[in-house]
């Protein structure tokens, strides 16, 4: 009895899911409690508003994917089901991660909750679950198994399995993207090139799954069964449309996340300092050695303050002092020879 699928139907055909609503309300309330606590304890440094907005947007995407028209049609249209998967796997988790709920919990809580939270985040179980290798393998296995195996038919027939699939994608997406996009107090700290490479390696998973669905037949796993509205495409055409959504949409979202990592890399001052090349260090050391003998031989050598970088023998020179000493060195080189000098 659903009307033809489209944007008006997405906005008007809402369905109530008690578990999703309860989760959304609880998440927003707890996050808001943390923001208020941090604001009261640190008035000069309140919790960033933009992180609060990102977390709220992540919760809103979950509600949109499961309770709006997207959720109402997920049992009817396979390609709508794939849109729902992308929202739960690749859109909502990054938004939640950027909101930094774990860091907010540590800032807002007091003992014993603060100590318990730290112990859990530093435990072996948490370290394993946030291990990038585990996250990547789980992501690839979940995407392939749910869409290309017999699990697809089970999910199509069983509503409980369908709901469990939603929770699985949300959890898998969060664990996979946490060490890549997050700055939470977990064990793993990945360099930006490694984050970039992981996303590149996982992009073919979405591509292969989309292509396999796009060229599927009537006997392929995941083909919609049961009665269909007259306006809906045929089951095989619906399967092919779902494959196109996974292929184009999945690769497009992964590319956007790669650009986000690249932006984070370019804006990270610490990364730019740590990535300074050996050539730059060698140049500084060479210039330091060039000007130090002349500088140390002069009368000012005895009065050079410790830590200036010229007389402490550490081989490093402050930029301003370095430039002044080097200019003096060049001036001495261009001085005309004194009369009588050999």
N, C-alpha and C positions, 0 to 999 in steps of 0.2 A: 504493500500500500504506500510505499515511499514515492514521492514525486521524483521526476527526472533529476539526476545528479548534476550539480553545478554550484557556482558560488552562492546563489540564494539558498540552496538546500543546505550548504555547509553552515551558513549563518543562522538558519531558522530551525533545522531539524536536530535539536539537542536531545540527548538522552542522559538520564541520571545514573551515575555509577557511584554507589555509596563508598566503596573503598578508595577510589580515586579522589573523591571529594574530601573524605576524611584525611587522606595523606596530604592533600594540597593545603587544607586548613591548618593541620598540625605543623607542616613545614614552614608556612608563612608566620604562624604565631611564634614558633621557637626562634626563627631568624629575627623577627621583630623584637622579641625579648632580648636577644643578644645585642642588637643594635642599640637599644635603649640602655642596657647595662654598660656598654662601652662608652656611650655618650655621657653617662653620669660619672663614671670612674675617670674618664679622660676628656674633660670638656674641651681642652685645647686641641685634641686629636680625635674627633669623632670618626665613627666608621664611615668610609667613603660612600656617598650616595649612589654613585654609579655602580658599585658592586651590589648594593641592595637592589637596584633596578635590574641588573643582570640575573640575579637569583630569582626575583619575582617573574621575570620573563621566562626563565626556564620552567617554573611551575605552571605558568600560563600555557606554555607549549604542551605540557603533559595533559592539561585539562582540555585544550583544543584538540589534541590528537585522539583522545579517548571519549569525550563527551559531546563534542560538536557534531556537525554532519559528517565529518571525517570518521568519527567513531560509529555513527549510526549506519553508515554504508559499508563498513569494513567486512561484514558478512555477505554482502551482495556483490560488490565489485572488487576484483582482485587488484586492479591498479590503484584503487583507493586504499586498499590494505597496504600496498607498498609505500604509498605516501605516508601512511601512519607509521610504518617501520622507520622510514628515514627521519621523521620528526622525533621519534623516541630514541633512536640510536645515534643520530649525528647532529641534532639541533639542541634538544633539551639538555643532554649531559654537558656539553661545553659551556652552556649558559650557567648551569648550576656550579660548575667548577670555577668559572671566573668569579662567581659570587663568594668564593672561599668560605663555605660554612664551617669547615674544620678549624681554620684559623680564628674565625669569629667565636667559636665555642671556647677555645683556649683563652682568648682575650676576655670573654665575658664571664667565665666560670670561676669559682673559687673551690678550695678544697672541701670535701674530698673529690668532687666531680672533676676538677682540673687535673688532679693526679691520676685519676682513673682514665681520663681521656688521653693523657700523655702516654700512659702505659699501653693502652690499646693501639695507639698510632705507632708505637715503637715495638710492638710485639712481632713475633715471627709470622703469625698469621697475616697481619696487616702488611708486612713487608712482602710476603709471597703474593698476596692478592693485588698489590700495587706494582709488582715486578713487571717491567715493560714487556718482557718476553711472554709472560703469562697472559697479559692483557692482549697482546697481538694475536697469540694463538687462539685465545677464547673468542676474540672478535671474528677471526677468519672461520673458525669452526661453527660459531653460532649462525653467521650469515649463510654459509653453505648448507649446513645441516637442516636448518629450518625451511629453506626454500627449495632444496634440490633432493631431499630424501623423503622417505615415507612420513616423516614428522609433519610435512606440509599437509598431507591428507588428514592426519589425526587432528591437527589444529583447525582444519576446515570443518570438521564434524563435531568437535568437542569444544564447547564454550569455555570450560574451565581451563583447558589447555591453551585456548586462544588468549585468555586473560593472563595466564602464566607467561606466555610469549611476550606480552607487553612489558611485564616486570623484568624478564630476562634481558630484553634489548636495552632497557633503561640502565640496568646494573652493569651489563657488559660495556656499554658506551661510557659510563662513568669511570669504570676501572681502566679502560683503555686510554681515554683522553686525560686522565688525572696526571700522570707523570709527564705528559706532552704539553698540555696547556696550563696546568695548575702550578701554583706556588705554595702549595700546602706543606705543612711540616711532616712530610713522609720521608722515608729513607732514601729514595732514589732521586738523584739530581742529574738530569740528562743535559748534555750540551745541545746547543741549538742545531748544529749539523746532524746529530743523531736523531733528534726529534723530526727533522725534515726527512731524513732517510726512512724512518719508520712509516711515516705517512705515505711516502712514495711506494714502499714495498706493499702496503696494505691496499692501495688503490686498485690493483688488479683483481682483488677479491670481489669488489663490487662490480667491476667490469665483466669478469667471467660469469658471475651469477646472473647479471642482467642479460648477457648474450645467450646463456643457456635457457633462460626463461623465454627470451624473445624468439628462439627457434624451437620451442617445445611443441609437442603434438597433443592430441586428445588423451594419450595415455601417460603423459608426463605428470610427475608429482605437482600438486598445487593447483591443478585445473579446477575451477569452481564447480561445485555440484549443487544439486537441489534446484528448486524453482527459481526462475529469474524474471524480472520485470520485462515487459515488451520493449522498453526503451534501452535496455542494457545490451552491450555487445555479446556476441557468442562467447562461450567459455574459452575457446582457443584464442580468439581475438583479445579477450580480456587478459589472458595469460601473457600474450605478446605485449600488450600495453603496459602490464606490470613490469615486464623485463625492461622495457624502454625507460620506465620511471627509475628503476634501480640502476640501470647503466648510466643514463644521462644525469639524473638527480644525484646519485651516489658519488659519481666522479666529480660533479660540479661542487658539491658540498665539501668533498675532500680537498679539492683545489683551493676553495675559500679558506679552509683551515690551514693549509700549507702557507697561504699568503699571510694569515694571522701569525703563524710561527715566525715567518720571515720579518714581519713588522715588529714583533716582540724582540727578535734578535737585533734589529737595527736600532731599537730604542734602549737597549740594555747597555748602559755605560760600562758596567763591570765586565760584560762580555767583550766589549771593544778593547778594554785595557788588557784583559787576559789574553786576547787574541793578537796582541802586538807581535809583529814578526821578528825573527831573529836578526833580520837585516837592520831594523830600527835600533835594536839593542846594541848591535855591533857598531853602528854609526855613532851612537852616543858614547860608548866606551872608547872608541878611537879618538873622538874629539876631546874627550876628557883627558886621555893620556897626552894629547897634543898640547893642551894649554896648561896642564898641571905643573910641569917642570918650570915653565917660565913664571907661573904665578907663585909657586912655592919658593922660587929663588929670590923674589922681591922682598922688600921690607914688610909688606903687608901679610906675608905668610905667617909670621909669628902672631899676628892679631886676627887671623881668620877664625871666625867663630866655629866652634864644634857643631857639626851637623849641617854645615853649609854645603857639603858635598865636594869641596875642593881640597880640604886639608885632612879629612877624616879617612882617606884611603879606601873608601868603599867603591870607588870607580863610577859613581853617579854624580851628576851635577844638576842643580836646579836650572830650569830653562832660562830664566833671566840672567843668572850668573854665568851660565854657560855661554850665552850669546855675547855678553859683555867681554868675557875672557877671550872668546874666539875673535871678536872684532879687534881687541888689543893685539892679539897674535898676528892677525893680518896686517895691522898697521906697522908692526915691527918689521915684517917681511918687506914692506915697501919703503922703508926708510933708506935714504941714500947712504952709502958707506962713508964712514968718517975718514977725514984726511989722514994719511999715513998708515991706514989699515992695509994689510997685505991681502 
